[in-house]
Amino acid sequence: MKEQLIYFLNSTKKRTFEYNKAVDGLRQLLWGLFKKIVIADNSAQIANEIFNNSTEYSGSTLVLGAVFFTFQIYGDFSGYSDMAIGISRLFGFKLKQNFAAPYFSRDIAEFWRRWHISLSTWFRDYLYIPLGGSRGKTYMKVRNTFIIFITSGFWHGANWTFIVWGALNALYFLPLLLQKKNKIHSDVVAQGKLLPNLKEFYQISKTFSLTLIAWIFFRADNIGHAWSFLKTIFSKSLFTFPHFSEKDLAVNTSILIIIFLIVEWLGRENQYAIEKLGLNKNRSIRWLFYLMIIISLFWFTGQEQQFIYFQF
Amino acid sequence: MIKFISQLTLFAIITFGTGELIVRSLKLTSDIPQRLVEPETGLQLYKPGQSGYFRNAKEKWHVNDYGMLGVADTSKKPLFSFIGDSYIENIMNPISCNQGFLLQSHFENYSFFEAGRSGVNFIEALEISNYLETIISPTYHLIYLGDGDFKESIISQGRYTDRVQVDLDQKLILKAKMKSPLAKRILYSSKLLYYLYLRFPLFIDKQNKGETINENIAKKPNFDISEISKLFNFCSSRYNLNKIILVFHPNANDKIIEQTTLSGFKNILLREHNNGWGLSKYDGHWSCYGHKEATKQVIPLIESIVKPPTGAHL
């Protein structure tokens, strides 16, 4: 945050147009639009239906609802961030990355280093470190961790669901902190490799599942709703085939999410997923790729959803 | 900067071309017939000789030499004309579902002529009947109407420049004007732009909201009956009511029907039954089933005209 401010204060000097920066900005803007319009808005239609009528669905369908919400919130937040960063880049400003492929994190500590980086950094600089950070006695560490996560929850809204969401994340994070394992995954997962190994895959899946459970509290109307949602998930109906009235929408969105995940995986080492995708290929292939994204923006436009952060 | 702009322009052109190709090849939009304003009457008609597909329809629509869609048989007498809005135009269904077509199969010795056009209001329908008198002189005009068509006819109740309206204070018929001709020309030529215009209604929404508001006003039961009454008085002096039969859509307002009777119009009210009128799943118009239901109720009316009870005259 501080660095960002310093950067802006120092950037009063005359900026000149640079072709590569402008193209890079447009590319990130396009990817942000895809995340918001195609991924988030389509996922939202399904997540809203399932969360709003959760008592009518089986555990397996509720899991689907939670998964779609997980992608809705990511597409929404990171999509808008990409759009803002991309537009800034067009004007010659270089803003810091805000989401660094967080769903490929191997533990919760890594997740929080990769999710909404500007907000996390602000909390770290202006709350966690002044409180003493991870220094001091165990009691202090536990206290500071809970304060920062609960405040983060409270920042999202005056609802107990956000407080529980924050507290749950604190509970996820504490064991890593106390065992001093919170910084073991500071690199990018499976760096330089095409696929993760089995251990990494297990770690990613575990972190994703923990995050998904926490998002249920974030999305639920109240604690009771979240609790009954979870109870249904962990019931026998979890092992039934999911049923959803708008099957086509669910299938199409799932396919889009899979494609999205593949692209995000391939570009996980970059500032945004398509930053360097196909740069070594010839122009016609790159343009075809951009064209496909543009067509998908129009073709798969979901019902426009209000940006989640509008409510905060 | 020049390189950036030129590359961006080239990319935009390629994107536009690809989009146009996709929309056309996948038939993502309907073909909409182009209109013209007939200079003498101020009526909006279609340019003759056009044809195209309505989205999801298997059959092509064709504009006849009279600038209208649908059945246009003038070979026999009595000749019945059908005037109305998009319900009678029926561009979304095969022609075999049109009122004229369905009735033709029932009354082989008579001719039927359809003059439906989307957006036609009551006064415009009467003006069309006058226009048809000059070109085909039908024996009877059947005018299909809903409640809103009356209010939309009166200029003091809301101005619609693209439709014929009446100024009741000055007793003056106002001709229609082509609305946004340039925008129409662009949207007619580019299927992609038309598709985007329909799919992402940035400003169409405002229009629709306006129309919805107007429709709501029109549907209000406490409409200004004195204005409607003035409208009918004006019509009785200008049009030959003996040749006009008003066919009211189901659930039309009783007071309006009563007023038309008092002003000397013949009328019938179509009635809904069973599972409603089988409205199309794509829009709020009658489906083929709805047209057949309407026809069933119009047949006795036509029979009573062509086979009048003993002693009665046409």
Interface residues (C-beta under 8 A of the other chain):
Chain A: F17 Y19 A22 V23 L26 W287 Y290 L291 I294 I295 F298 T301
Chain B: M1 K3 F4 Q7 L8 F11 I14 T15 T18 G19 I22 L196 R199 F200
